[in-house]
Amino acid sequence: MSATFPNMASIGDFDPLNATIPATKVEITVSCRNLLDRDTFSKSDPICVLYTQGVGNKEWREFGRTEVIDNTLNPDFVRKFVLDYFFEERQNLRLDL
């Protein structure tokens, strides 16, 4: 380890058998504009559901959902989704309203 850079890892610190996949966290914020009005007597009450797709079985799994916002066709959801992002790996997401 260098005295100039005491917090830097050296090549001797790398163990390829115990290395992890490079990843980071991403935050997804959802807002919508001009949604179709699906309610009969008022404007829609939208909610957003985020699904992630499994790598091996391709099955969609619910990751989370936002709050319901009453009587609007232009929601700005407060709830944010925070998930792991793996570099150079395809990750399918689906947002249902």
Contact map, one row per residue, 1 for C-alpha under 8 A:
1110110111000000000000000000000000000000000000000000000000000000000000000000000000000000000000000
1111110100000000000000000000000000000000000000000000000000000000000000000000000000000000000000000
1111110000000000000000000000000000000000000000000000000000000000000000000000000000000000000000000
0111110000000000000000000000000000000000000000000000000000000000000000000000000000000000000000000
1111111100000000000000000000000000000000000000000000000000000000000000000000000000000000000000000
1111111100000000000000000000000000000000000000000000000000000000000000000000000000000000000000000
0000111110000000000000000000000000000000000000000000000000000000000000000000000000000000000000000
1100111111000000000000000000000000000000000000000000000000000000000000000000000000000000000000000
1000001111101000000000000000000000000000000000000000000000000000000000000000000000000000000000000
1000000111111100000000000000000000000000000000000000000000000000000000000000000000000000000000000
0000000011111100000000000000000000000000000000000000000000000000000000000000000000000000000000000
0000000001111110000000000000000000000000000000000000000000000000000000000000000000000000000000000
0000000011111110000000000000000000000000000000000000000000000000000000000000000000000000000000000
0000000001111111001000000000000000000000000000000000000000000000000000000000000000000000000000000
0000000000011111111000000000000000000000000000000000000000000000000000000000000000000000000000000
0000000000000111111000000000000000000000000000000000000000000000000000000000000000000000000000000
0000000000000011111000000000000000000000000000000000000000000000000000000000000000000000000000000
0000000000000011111100000000000000000000000000000000000000000000000000000000000000000000000000000
0000000000000111111110000000000000000000000000000000000000000000000000000000000000000000000000000
0000000000000000011111000000000000000000000000000000000000000000000000000000000000000000000000000
0000000000000000001111100000000000000000000000000000000000000000000000000000000000000110000000000
0000000000000000000111110000000000000000000000000000000000000000000000000000000000000110000000000
0000000000000000000011111000000000000000000000000000000000000000000000000000000000011110000000000
0000000000000000000001111100000000000000000000000000000000000000000000000000000000011100000000000
0000000000000000000000111110000000000000000000000000000000000000000000000000000001111000000000000
0000000000000000000000011111000000000000000000000000000000000000000000000000000001111000000000000
0000000000000000000000001111100000000000000000000000000000000000000000000000000111100000000000000
0000000000000000000000000111110000000000000000000000000000000000000000000000000111000000000000000
0000000000000000000000000011111000000000000000000000000000000000000000000000111110000000000000000
0000000000000000000000000001111100000000000000010000000000000000000000000001100100000000000000000
0000000000000000000000000000111110000000000000000000000000000000000000000111100000000000000000000
0000000000000000000000000000011111100000000000000000000000000000000000001111000000000000000000000
0000000000000000000000000000001111100000000000000000000000000000000000001110000000000000000000000
0000000000000000000000000000000111110000000000000000000000000000000000001100000000000000000000000
0000000000000000000000000000000111111000000000000000000000000000000000001100000000000000000000000
0000000000000000000000000000000001111100000100000000000000000000000000001000000000000000000000000
0000000000000000000000000000000000111110001100000000000000000000000000001000000000000000000000000
0000000000000000000000000000000000011111001100000000000000000000000000000000000000000000000000000
0000000000000000000000000000000000001111111110000000000000000000000000000000000000000000000000000
0000000000000000000000000000000000000111111000000000000000000000000000000000000000000000000000000
0000000000000000000000000000000000000011111000000000000000000000000000000000000000000000000000000
0000000000000000000000000000000000000011111100000000000000000000000000100000000000000000000000000
0000000000000000000000000000000000001111111110000000000000000000000001111000000000000000000000000
0000000000000000000000000000000000011110011111000000000000000000000001111000000000000000000000000
0000000000000000000000000000000000000010001111100000000000000000000111111000000000000000000000000
0000000000000000000000000000000000000000000111110000000000000000000111011010000000000000000000001
0000000000000000000000000000000000000000000011111000000000000000111110000000000000000000000000001
0000000000000000000000000000010000000000000001111100000000000000111100000000000000000000000000111
0000000000000000000000000000000000000000000000111110000000000111110000000000000000000000000000111
0000000000000000000000000000000000000000000000011111000000000111100000000000000000000000000011110
0000000000000000000000000000000000000000000000001111100000011111000000000000000000000000000011100
0000000000000000000000000000000000000000000000000111110000011110000000000000000000000000001111000
0000000000000000000000000000000000000000000000000011111001111000000000000000000000000000001110000
0000000000000000000000000000000000000000000000000001111111111000000000000000000000000000000000000
0000000000000000000000000000000000000000000000000000111111000000000000000000000000000000001000000
0000000000000000000000000000000000000000000000000000011111000000000000000000000000000000000000000
0000000000000000000000000000000000000000000000000000011111100000000000000000000000000000000000000
0000000000000000000000000000000000000000000000000000111111110000000000000000000000000000000000000
0000000000000000000000000000000000000000000000000000110011111000000000000000000000000000000000000
0000000000000000000000000000000000000000000000000011110001111100000000000000000000000000000000000
0000000000000000000000000000000000000000000000000011110000111110000000000000000000000000000000000
0000000000000000000000000000000000000000000000001111000000011111000000000000000000000000000000000
0000000000000000000000000000000000000000000000001111000000001111100000000000000000000000000000000
0000000000000000000000000000000000000000000000001110000000000111110000000000000010000000000000000
0000000000000000000000000000000000000000000000111100000000000011111000000000001000000000000000000
0000000000000000000000000000000000000000000000111000000000000001111100000000111100000000000000000
0000000000000000000000000000000000000000000000110000000000000000111110000000111000000000000000000
0000000000000000000000000000000000000000000011110000000000000000011111000000000000000000000000000
0000000000000000000000000000000000000000000011100000000000000000001111110010100000000000000000000
0000000000000000000000000000000000000000001111000000000000000000000111110000000000000000000000000
0000000000000000000000000000000000000000011110000000000000000000000011111000000000000000000000000
0000000000000000000000000000000000000000001111000000000000000000000011111110000000000000000000000
0000000000000000000000000000000111111000001111000000000000000000000000111110000000000000000000000
0000000000000000000000000000001111100000000000000000000000000000000000011111000000000000000000000
0000000000000000000000000000001110000000000001000000000000000000000010011111100000000000000000000
0000000000000000000000000000011100000000000000000000000000000000000000000111110000000000000000000
0000000000000000000000000000111000000000000000000000000000000000011010000011111100000000000000000
0000000000000000000000000000100000000000000000000000000000000000011000000001111100000000000000000
0000000000000000000000000000100000000000000000000000000000000000111000000000111110000000000000000
0000000000000000000000000011110000000000000000000000000000000000010000000000111111000000000000000
0000000000000000000000000011100000000000000000000000000000000001000000000000001111100000000000000
0000000000000000000000001111000000000000000000000000000000000000000000000000000111110000000000000
0000000000000000000000001110000000000000000000000000000000000000000000000000000011111000000000000
0000000000000000000000111100000000000000000000000000000000000000000000000000000001111100000000000
0000000000000000000000111100000000000000000000000000000000000000000000000000000000111110001000000
0000000000000000000011110000000000000000000000000000000000000000000000000000000000011111101000000
0000000000000000000011100000000000000000000000000000000000000000000000000000000000001111100000000
0000000000000000000000000000000000000000000000000000000000000000000000000000000000000111110000000
0000000000000000000000000000000000000000000000000000000000000000000000000000000000000111111000000
0000000000000000000000000000000000000000000000000000000000000000000000000000000000000001111100000
0000000000000000000000000000000000000000000000000001101000000000000000000000000000001100111110000
0000000000000000000000000000000000000000000000000001100000000000000000000000000000000000011111000
0000000000000000000000000000000000000000000000000111100000000000000000000000000000000000001111100
0000000000000000000000000000000000000000000000000111000000000000000000000000000000000000000111110
0000000000000000000000000000000000000000000000011110000000000000000000000000000000000000000011111
0000000000000000000000000000000000000000000000011100000000000000000000000000000000000000000001111
0000000000000000000000000000000000000000000001111000000000000000000000000000000000000000000000111
